[in-house]
């Protein structure tokens, strides 16, 4: 077993490096820079949240910063997305639509749609929650090229929905659109309400499910495609891609809910929701994660400046607990292989 693990580790070092390079190919300009992008928006939050139509976009202008401190602008359409946060949050997640002719020659060239995530509420602790959700997206990048690109933004948002306008300064992040991700990975998005998880490419499915366990997320379903997109490659492989992590234990939002039938007592408690797969496949992916421990921790260390010291230590401690499980044969069997779902 030890020889197999060493061999797998050497193979995975090569695969992971190649995949990360491939991941950056074809990424839209907006996601090629990790610098936080300043943007300005004026919208009626009340109107945007009230509209339940997926086809109704409210026209506005997005102003975005240049490296020299000046601002350019682009016409966009905006609508709210995400039913839970639309009901419970002051700032709902937004979907941005951009016409091709408006995007041409700008930072948004080649971008038709974007998602914009903002903190649920104005209070500072909600900014911390948003930053942890952003880090979840970054944590998936060294694991697989099948991950959404993201970029942090500082938003000056003017709400015109009241008797008088009010301006908020909030931090958020942009997420690559589903179709854009599929195009750069030479694939297509599967648009159906239900899919048997056993049709998913096995290695990618286990990789996805173990990631959800790592961040303590149970708010997903690869059967009903809840908080998971599935793309189909030219070789007919169906790959699940996770998103929306605000209910994860890693984030630990005060509004987070969980299914008590899973046998957990809080969102911080991890439970494996993956389906049972071939033992060689699960062991292969397990060794991937073990081999990537330093790279995953480096993602967290890279974003240390986003958190106060106490919050950062909590993030590190939560992640270390995951690696205690995957590196120990007994813990791994008890918490992963014996918890996998048969149906």
C-alpha positions, 0 to 999 in steps of 0.5 A: 500500500505504501508503494502505491501511495508514493507512486500515486503522489508522484503521478498526481504532482504532474497531473495537478501542475498540468491541470492548473495551467490548463485551467487558466487557458481561456479565462476571460480578462476580468478573471486574469488579475487577482487584484481587487477590482473597485466597482460602482453600481446604482440600483433599486434593491427593493425592485431587484429583490421583488422581481421573481422573473429570471428574464427581467433584467434592470438596466444600469451602468457599471463603473469599474476602476483602472490601474491608474485610478480612473474609472470606465463604465459599461451598460449592464442588466441586473437581476437577483438570484438565489431564493434563500438569500433573496428572502433573508438578506438585504443584499441578494446575489446578483446576475449581471448580463452584458451585451457583446457590443458593450463589452467589446474593447473593455475589461469585460470583453468576451463576457456575457454573464457574471454572478456578483455575490455580496454580503448578506447584511451590512454588518462587518461580521457578514463581510467576514462570512463572504470572504470565507465563502470566496476562499472556498472557491479558491480552495477548489482551484488547486484540486481540479481545473473544473472550477469557477473563476472568481475575482474580489471586488470593492463595491460602492453601491447606491440603493435608489429604492427608498425615498432617498438614495443610500450608499453602501461600501461593501466587499463582494466577488464576481463568479464566472458564468456557467456557459463561459466555464464550459466553453473554456473547458471545451464542454457544455452545460447539462440543463436537466432537473435530475441526474443519476450521480452514478452517471458522473465521471467517478474520479471527478464525483469523488473529488467533488464530494470530498471537497464538500466534506472538506469545507463542511457543506451539506447544502448540495445535491448532484442528483437534483443539481442543487448548488452543483453544475454538471458539464459534459466534455467532448469525450462524454464525461459528466463533471460536477462543479460546486458553487454557493458555499454560504451554508458550509461549516467553513463559512459558519454563517449564523443563518445557515441551516442543515438537514437534521436527518443527516445526523449532524448537530451543527453546520460545523459538523462534517458528514460525507454525502458522496455515493459509494464508488470503486475502492481504487477510485476513492483511494486515488482521490484520497491520495490527491488530497493528501498530496495537495495538503500544502497547496490547500493550506497555501491558499488559506495562508495567501488570504490571511490578510483578509481575516483578523488573527482569531478568525484566521486561526479558526479557519486553519484549525477547521481545515487541519481537522479535515486532514487528520481524517483523510490521512488516518486509515481508521478515521477515513474508513469511519468517516468516509468509506463507511458513510458513502451512500448506496442510493 
